[in-house]
């Protein structure tokens, strides 16, 4: 690809396929699309298993459904027969759906373009704006990525209305534009990004299968009534070690899906600018979120030699009397999750519960001999390594896509 960062050429992207030249057109979104709205549907009116017509709920856009619906059809639920709205407009191939509101200005006007979803009929819910290209300027498959580009969202962030919840309206689309190259260049850009989206979707399926396999095997291998009952406080010892200077180590985040570098996971730093006093986590430590432990936010650090995490986390080291891989797997079983729920009390938020630390440390687990721990732990750690590799691959594709979205559009 040709890099135009240093070239003083107007209306061309920084990164471009070398066989194309000439300036791009800038066109207002209102000149490209016809807008219309549809009825609101609640989650209770949807069914993932049965139905005739699918629903692109506005919430799915914010939950990370891929940009292109042709690789996201499996994510879309059906409308229950008794909940079908009296009047609605079906998507046509090449339509675009926008989320018109969000608490985060980066999420306002997130878009999905409908492209050959196996001829399935799709309706979109409230809080979306739809557009059909009637200008013959853009090819099907290009607009969805143009509306996901950094340049488009920079414009949206400038005009989004609100304080706590930011929104846009149809009239705002008179103020924003997208870049339009030749149809041949649009096609090549779209094909590249569609290929990346499909690889992301493939990695997602691999991750889901590995997670299911680990859970199924773990639930069978990690519990036996004949094993010795052991309290958690005899297995884990809390580590209280805090950073003494800003950015002393890499900032990490513990999530339900695992422990990651914040920059790797969120594609940006979200921690406080001053992270003095953050807790230090070492290789082979256990980290958990007291507020979200009941959801499974507890992880074994087998990736980072050292890092820092928010002071709200709890850090533990595993006693040398136990195999670290066995304990790490045991702490994420369905049985363990059920116990965490029992010792967590409802907090101020629906998704946050306050962990009773005293009750947590008194939880008991069945533990086999050390030799058996090692054998079981080794088996499960091999599967976990495969899962970590699959997730890293997915993140790499995602970062590649974000880079291209930031460089290949004007």
HUJOPE-V55720 format. One record per residue. N is the residue number from 1. RES is the residue in one small letter. SS is DSSP state (H for helix, E for strand, L for the rest). PHI is phi as a letter, one per 20 degrees, with the letter a starting at -180 (999 if undefined). Layout:
# HUJOPE-V55720
n->{N:N}
res->{RES:RES}
ss->{SS:SS}
phi->{PHI:PHI}
This chain:
# HUJOPE-V55720
n->{1:2:3:4:5:6:7:8:9:10:11:12:13:14:15:16:17:18:19:20:21:22:23:24:25:26:27:28:29:30:31:32:33:34:35:36:37:38:39:40:41:42:43:44:45:46:47:48:49:50:51:52:53:54:55:56:57:58:59:60:61:62:63:64:65:66:67:68:69:70:71:72:73:74:75:76:77:78:79:80:81:82:83:84:85:86:87:88:89:90:91:92:93:94:95:96:97:98:99:100:101:102:103:104:105:106:107:108:109:110:111:112:113:114:115:116:117:118:119:120:121:122:123:124:125:126:127:128:129:130:131:132:133:134:135:136:137:138:139:140:141:142:143:144:145:146:147:148:149:150:151:152:153:154:155:156:157:158:159:160:161:162:163:164:165:166:167:168:169:170:171:172:173:174:175:176:177:178:179:180:181:182:183:184:185:186:187:188:189:190:191:192:193:194:195:196:197:198:199:200:201:202:203:204:205:206:207:208:209:210:211:212:213:214:215:216:217:218:219:220:221:222:223:224:225:226:227:228:229:230:231:232:233:234:235:236:237:238:239:240:241:242:243:244:245:246:247:248:249:250:251:252:253:254:255:256:257:258:259:260:261:262:263:264:265:266:267:268:269:270:271:272:273:274:275:276:277:278:279:280:281:282:283:284:285:286:287:288:289:290:291:292:293:294:295:296:297:298:299:300:301:302:303:304:305:306:307:308:309:310:311:312:313:314:315:316:317:318:319:320:321:322:323:324:325:326:327:328:329:330:331:332:333:334:335:336:337:338:339:340:341:342:343:344:345:346:347:348:349:350:351:352:353:354:355:356:357:358:359:360:361:362:363:364:365:366:367:368:369:370:371:372:373:374:375:376:377:378:379:380:381:382:383:384:385:386:387:388:389:390:391:392:393:394:395:396:397:398:399:400:401:402:403:404:405:406:407:408:409:410}
res->{x:x:x:x:x:x:x:x:x:x:x:x:x:x:x:x:x:x:x:x:x:x:x:x:x:x:x:x:x:x:x:x:x:x:x:x:x:x:x:x:x:x:x:x:x:x:x:x:x:x:x:x:x:x:x:x:x:x:x:x:x:x:x:x:x:x:x:x:x:x:x:x:x:x:x:x:x:x:x:x:x:x:x:x:x:x:x:x:x:x:x:x:x:x:x:x:x:x:x:x:x:x:x:x:x:x:x:x:x:x:x:x:x:x:x:x:x:x:x:x:x:x:x:x:x:x:x:x:x:x:x:x:x:x:x:x:x:x:x:x:x:x:x:x:x:x:x:x:x:x:x:x:x:x:x:x:x:x:x:x:x:x:x:x:x:x:x:x:x:x:x:x:x:x:x:x:x:x:x:x:x:x:x:x:x:x:x:x:x:x:x:x:x:x:x:x:x:x:x:x:x:x:x:x:x:x:x:x:x:x:x:x:x:x:x:x:x:x:x:x:x:x:x:x:x:x:x:x:x:x:x:x:x:x:x:x:x:x:x:x:x:x:x:x:x:x:x:x:x:x:x:x:x:x:x:x:x:x:x:x:x:x:x:x:x:x:x:x:x:x:x:x:x:x:x:x:x:x:x:x:x:x:x:x:x:x:x:x:x:x:x:x:x:x:x:x:x:x:x:x:x:x:x:x:x:x:x:x:x:x:x:x:x:x:x:x:x:x:x:x:x:x:x:x:x:x:x:x:x:x:x:x:x:x:x:x:x:x:x:x:x:x:x:x:x:x:x:x:x:x:x:x:x:x:x:x:x:x:x:x:x:x:x:x:x:x:x:x:x:x:x:x:x:x:x:x:x:x:x:x:x:x:x:x:x:x:x:x:x:x:x:x:x:x:x:x:x:x:x:x:x:x:x:x:x:x:x:x:x:x}
ss->{L:E:E:L:L:L:L:L:L:L:L:L:L:L:E:E:L:L:L:L:L:L:L:L:E:E:E:E:H:H:H:H:E:E:E:E:L:L:L:L:L:L:H:H:H:E:E:L:L:L:L:L:L:E:E:E:L:H:H:H:H:H:L:L:L:L:L:E:H:H:H:L:H:H:H:L:E:E:E:L:H:H:H:L:L:L:L:L:L:L:L:L:L:L:L:E:E:E:E:L:E:E:L:L:L:L:L:L:L:L:E:E:E:L:L:L:L:L:L:L:L:E:E:E:L:L:L:E:E:E:E:E:E:L:L:L:L:L:L:L:L:L:H:H:H:H:L:L:L:H:H:H:H:H:H:H:H:H:H:L:E:L:L:L:L:E:E:L:L:H:H:H:H:H:L:L:E:E:E:E:L:L:H:H:H:H:H:H:H:H:H:H:H:H:H:H:H:H:H:H:H:H:H:H:H:H:H:H:H:H:H:H:H:H:H:H:H:H:H:H:H:L:L:L:L:L:L:E:E:E:E:H:H:H:L:E:E:E:L:L:L:E:L:L:L:L:L:L:L:L:E:E:E:E:E:L:L:E:E:E:E:H:H:H:H:H:L:L:L:L:L:L:L:L:L:L:L:L:E:E:E:E:L:L:L:E:E:E:E:L:L:L:H:H:H:L:L:E:E:E:L:L:L:L:L:E:E:E:E:L:L:L:E:E:E:E:E:E:L:L:L:L:L:H:H:H:H:H:H:H:L:L:L:H:H:H:H:H:H:H:H:H:L:E:E:E:L:L:L:L:L:L:E:E:E:L:H:H:H:H:H:L:L:E:E:E:E:L:L:H:H:H:H:H:H:H:H:H:H:H:H:H:H:H:H:H:H:H:H:H:H:H:H:H:H:H:H:H:H:H:H:H:H:H:H:H:H:L:L:L}
phi->{999:e:d:d:g:e:e:e:d:f:l:c:f:f:c:b:f:f:f:d:b:n:f:e:e:d:c:f:g:f:e:d:c:d:d:b:d:c:f:e:c:e:f:f:e:d:b:f:d:c:q:d:d:e:c:e:f:g:f:f:f:f:e:n:f:g:g:e:f:f:d:c:g:f:e:e:e:e:e:f:g:f:d:f:f:f:c:a:d:f:f:d:g:n:f:c:d:d:e:e:b:a:f:d:f:f:d:f:m:f:c:c:d:e:c:l:e:l:m:f:e:c:d:d:e:f:m:c:c:d:b:d:f:d:d:l:e:c:e:f:o:e:g:g:f:f:f:e:f:f:f:f:f:f:f:f:f:f:d:f:e:p:d:e:d:d:b:c:c:f:f:f:f:f:d:c:c:c:e:c:e:f:f:f:f:g:g:f:f:f:f:f:f:f:f:f:f:f:f:f:f:f:f:f:f:f:f:f:f:f:f:f:f:f:f:f:f:f:f:e:e:d:b:b:f:f:f:e:f:c:f:f:f:e:d:d:c:f:d:d:c:d:f:d:b:f:l:f:b:f:e:d:c:e:c:f:e:q:d:b:f:g:f:f:e:d:m:a:e:d:f:g:f:d:d:f:n:f:e:e:d:d:g:m:e:d:c:b:d:g:f:d:f:f:e:o:e:b:b:d:e:d:d:d:f:a:a:c:c:g:g:f:f:d:d:c:d:e:g:f:f:c:f:f:f:f:f:g:f:f:f:d:f:f:f:f:g:f:f:f:f:f:d:d:d:g:d:f:d:f:e:d:c:e:f:f:f:f:f:f:f:e:f:d:c:e:c:e:f:f:f:f:g:f:f:f:f:f:g:f:f:f:f:f:f:f:f:f:f:f:f:f:f:f:f:f:f:f:f:f:f:f:f:f:f:e:d:d:c:d}
